[in-house]
């Protein structure tokens, strides 16, 4: 399964299930007047909205490279992740503010059996959705599906908090307000995690020491002390990755010989690590 198909499948499943959960949670929140349940309901609906963005991003990122975008359209997935983070942040702020207002007004909320049933069902379903999204993300490398998985996980955790609150609600008048604040903080954390992942990819990543060592060892098996390798950089375009590096060759190498060495290294990196390589050749003994 490629990252495009993974985005379609994970997004579609999420849209359907989260829309059903939103309707169920909102119905119970209306029955009980609970702000925490309403926050949980909108959290589920935001999952549907973010999954729609995932599907759209999968479509856009599937476009081939063109004159205006020679490196392809894969980074639409990062843009989609940014939209998801913005949605989460807005929802978090809104419920944080409303929860404080409810606490100041000392509103009391009474929960019932429907709230318990819907909340337990939400916990189980959302964690299953999160695990499914993480599985698809691991298989395909789709960053927007991974962001959607964190969204599902945060929704499952917020439902756990709501369930605890429902159980002890009769003893504390302020529990619904506090639950709303806790859920809002969870949403803020999920926003932070998504933004951190996106910004890291946009700014560029340093290759891991393990990757550098593996590539270096593979090349040195062929050329031993005839060259030195340094200055590794990875450029992640989501639909594909490119790596740049410098090699130093003995001064006696001709241009043709150096070109052959570069071609061999590029082939090794493409075959073993599925990355396109760009190599700069330098003299081993600088004069």
C-alpha positions in Angstrom: 0.0 0.0 0.0 1.4 3.4 -1.0 1.1 6.6 1.0 -1.6 8.0 -1.3 -3.9 4.9 -1.0 -3.2 4.8 2.7 -4.5 8.4 3.0 -7.7 7.6 1.2 -8.5 4.5 3.2 -7.6 5.9 6.7 -9.4 9.2 5.9 -12.6 7.6 4.7 -12.9 5.2 7.6 -12.3 8.1 10.1 -14.9 10.4 8.5 -17.7 7.8 8.7 -17.0 6.6 12.3 -16.3 10.1 13.7 -19.4 11.5 12.3 -21.4 8.8 14.0 -19.6 9.4 17.3 -20.2 13.2 17.0 -24.0 12.6 16.7 -24.1 10.2 19.7 -22.0 12.5 22.0 -23.8 15.6 21.0 -27.2 13.9 21.7 -26.0 12.9 25.2 -24.5 16.4 25.9 -27.8 18.0 25.1 -29.6 15.6 27.4 -27.2 16.3 30.3 -26.1 19.9 29.5 -22.5 18.8 29.9 -19.8 21.1 28.5 -17.2 18.3 28.7 -19.3 16.0 26.6 -20.0 18.7 24.1 -16.2 19.4 23.9 -15.7 15.6 23.4 -18.3 15.7 20.6 -16.7 18.5 18.7 -13.4 16.9 19.2 -14.8 13.9 17.3 -16.3 16.1 14.6 -12.9 17.8 14.2 -11.5 14.4 13.5 -13.9 14.1 10.6 -12.9 17.5 9.4 -9.2 16.7 9.7 -9.8 13.3 7.9 -11.4 15.2 5.0 -8.3 17.3 4.8 -6.2 14.0 4.8 -8.2 12.7 1.8 -7.9 15.9 -0.1 -4.1 16.0 0.7 -3.8 12.5 -0.6 -5.4 13.5 -3.8 -3.3 16.6 -4.3 0.0 14.9 -3.3 -0.6 12.1 -5.9 0.0 14.6 -8.7 3.2 14.1 -10.7 6.0 16.6 -10.6 5.6 19.4 -13.1 7.5 22.5 -14.3 6.2 24.6 -11.4 6.8 21.9 -8.8 9.8 19.8 -10.0 10.1 18.0 -6.6 6.4 16.8 -6.8 3.4 17.6 -4.6 4.1 15.3 -1.6 4.4 18.2 0.8 0.6 18.8 0.6 0.5 16.2 3.4 2.5 18.5 5.6 0.2 21.4 4.7 -2.8 19.1 5.7 -1.1 18.4 9.0 -0.8 22.1 9.6 -4.5 22.6 9.0 -5.3 19.7 11.4 -3.1 21.4 14.1 -4.9 24.8 13.5 -8.3 23.1 13.9 -7.2 21.4 17.1 -5.8 24.6 18.5 -8.9 26.6 17.8 -11.2 24.0 19.4 -8.8 23.8 22.4 -8.9 27.5 23.0 -12.7 27.7 22.7 -13.4 25.0 25.2 -10.7 26.2 27.6 -12.4 29.6 27.7 -15.9 28.1 28.0 -14.8 25.8 30.8 -13.4 28.7 32.9 -16.7 30.6 32.4 -18.7 27.6 33.5 -16.5 27.2 36.6 -17.0 30.8 37.5 -20.7 30.5 37.3 -20.7 27.3 39.4 -22.9 25.3 37.1 -23.8 21.8 38.1 -24.2 18.9 35.6 -26.0 15.6 36.1 -24.8 12.6 34.1 -26.7 9.4 33.4 -26.4 5.9 32.0 -26.5 7.1 28.3 -23.4 9.3 29.0 -21.5 6.3 30.4 -22.4 4.0 27.5 -21.5 6.5 24.8 -18.2 7.5 26.5 -17.0 3.9 26.9 -17.9 3.2 23.3 -16.0 6.3 22.2 -12.9 5.2 24.2 -12.7 1.8 22.5 -13.6 3.0 19.0 -11.2 6.0 19.0 -8.2 3.9 20.3 -8.9 1.4 17.6 -9.0 4.2 15.0 -5.7 5.6 16.4 -4.0 2.2 16.2 -5.3 1.7 12.6 -4.0 5.2 11.6 -0.6 4.6 13.1 -0.4 1.2 11.3 -1.2 2.9 7.9 1.3 5.6 8.7 4.1 3.1 9.4 3.3 1.2 6.3 3.1 4.2 4.0 5.1 7.0 5.7 2.1 9.3 5.4 2.6 12.1 7.9 -1.0 13.5 7.7 -2.4 10.0 8.5 0.0 9.9 11.5 -1.2 13.4 12.6 -4.8 12.0 12.3 -3.8 9.1 14.5 -2.7 11.4 17.2 -6.0 13.2 16.9 -7.8 9.9 17.4 -5.6 9.1 20.4 -6.2 12.5 22.0 -9.9 12.0 21.6 -9.7 8.6 23.2 -7.8 10.1 26.2 -10.3 12.9 26.5 -13.1 10.4 26.7 -11.3 8.5 29.5 -11.1 11.8 31.4 -14.8 12.4 30.8 -15.6 8.8 32.0 -13.8 9.4 35.2 -15.6 12.6 35.7 -19.0 11.0 35.1 -18.3 8.4 37.8 -17.4 11.0 40.4 -19.7 13.9 39.2 -22.1 13.5 42.1 -19.5 14.4 44.6 -18.0 17.5 43.0 -20.0 20.3 41.4 -17.0 21.6 39.5 -16.0 18.4 37.8 -17.5 19.2 34.3 -15.6 22.5 34.2 -12.3 20.9 35.2 -12.8 18.1 32.6 -13.4 20.7 29.9 -10.1 22.4 30.9 -8.2 19.0 30.9 -9.6 18.1 27.5 -8.6 21.5 26.1 -5.0 21.0 27.5 -4.9 17.6 25.8 -5.9 19.2 22.5 -3.2 21.8 22.9 -0.6 19.0 23.5 -1.8 17.2 20.3 -1.5 20.5 18.4 2.1 20.9 19.7 3.0 17.3 18.6 1.7 17.7 15.1 3.3 21.2 14.6 6.7 19.9 15.9 6.6 17.0 13.4 5.6 19.3 10.5 8.1 22.0 11.3 11.0 19.5 11.6 10.2 18.2 8.1 9.8 21.6 6.5 13.1 22.9 8.0 15.0 19.8 7.0 16.3 16.8 8.9 19.8 15.7 9.7 20.4 12.1 8.7 20.5 9.7 11.6 24.0 8.6 12.7 22.9 5.0 11.9 22.0 5.9 8.3 25.2 7.8 7.7 27.2 4.8 9.1 25.4 2.3 7.0 25.8 4.2 3.8 29.5 4.9 4.6 30.2 1.3 5.4 28.5 0.1 2.2 30.6 2.5 0.0 33.9 1.8 1.8 33.5 -1.9 1.1 34.1 -1.0 -2.6 36.6 1.8 -2.4 38.4 1.4 0.9 40.8 4.3 1.4 40.4 5.7 -2.1 37.7 8.2 -1.0 36.2 9.9 2.0 32.6 10.8 2.6 31.1 13.7 4.5 28.4 16.4 4.5 25.2 14.4 4.5 21.8 16.2 4.1 18.3 14.7 3.6 15.6 16.6 1.8 12.1 15.1 2.5 9.5 15.7 -0.2 7.1 13.2 1.4 6.4 11.4 -1.9 10.2 10.8 -2.1 13.4 11.6 -0.3 16.7 13.0 -1.7 20.1 12.9 -0.1 23.1 15.1 -0.8 26.7 14.2 0.2 30.3 15.1 -0.6 33.0 12.6 -1.6 36.7 13.2 -1.7 38.7 11.2 -4.3 42.4 10.8 -4.9 43.8 13.6 -6.9 44.9 11.1 -9.6 41.3 10.3 -10.5 40.2 11.6 -13.8 36.8 13.4 -14.4 35.5 10.2 -16.0 36.6 8.0 -13.2 35.1 10.3 -10.6 31.8 10.3 -12.5 31.8 6.5 -12.5 32.3 6.4 -8.7 29.5 8.9 -8.2 27.2 6.8 -10.3 28.0 3.6 -8.4 27.3 5.4 -5.1 24.0 6.8 -6.4 22.9 3.4 -7.5 23.7 1.8 -4.1 21.7 4.5 -2.2 18.8 4.2 -4.6 18.6 0.4 -4.4 19.2 0.0 -0.7 17.6 3.2 0.8 15.2 4.3 -2.0 16.6 7.8 -2.1 17.9 9.9 -5.0 21.4 11.1 -4.4 23.3 14.2 -5.5 27.0 14.0 -5.0 29.7 16.6 -5.0 33.2 15.5 -5.8 36.2 17.1 -4.1 40.0 16.3 -4.2 41.2 14.1 -1.4 44.4 16.1 -1.0 43.6 19.7 -1.5 46.2 21.9 -3.1 
